[in-house]
Amino acid sequence: MLFRTLVFLYPVIRTLGPPIAGLLLVTGISLIGYAVLYPHGLRGWLAAAACLVAAALLALLCHSYNWWLFKLRPRGCLFLPFK
């Protein structure tokens, strides 16, 4: 199931993945600055941590996309997504 989802989302991950990861990184850094300037609660830090973790995971997925496809491939059958 995850393999077919990755194959289906190939154009989106390859084209939009790195820019979205960069935007999440910038957003996370901006939220850290906001949390430092306005230390009223924990929400700013949690949002910054969530953005930075999401950026790291998306960058990892984009960088090693072929490895993920190799590891998650179906065993025992040949799945060709092309018609």
C-alpha angles and dihedrals in degrees: 000000000000091000093055091047091053091048091048093049094046096113092047095046095046097045106031101025101082096045092048090049089052092049091049090051092052091045091051092050090048091051090051088055090049092049091050093050096043108033096177099121151354097260095087093052093046092049091048092050091048092051093048093048091047091050092050093048093047091048090050091050092049094045097049100028094132091050091054090050090050094049095045098043118128114263121228098014137065115240114197113180092198124094 
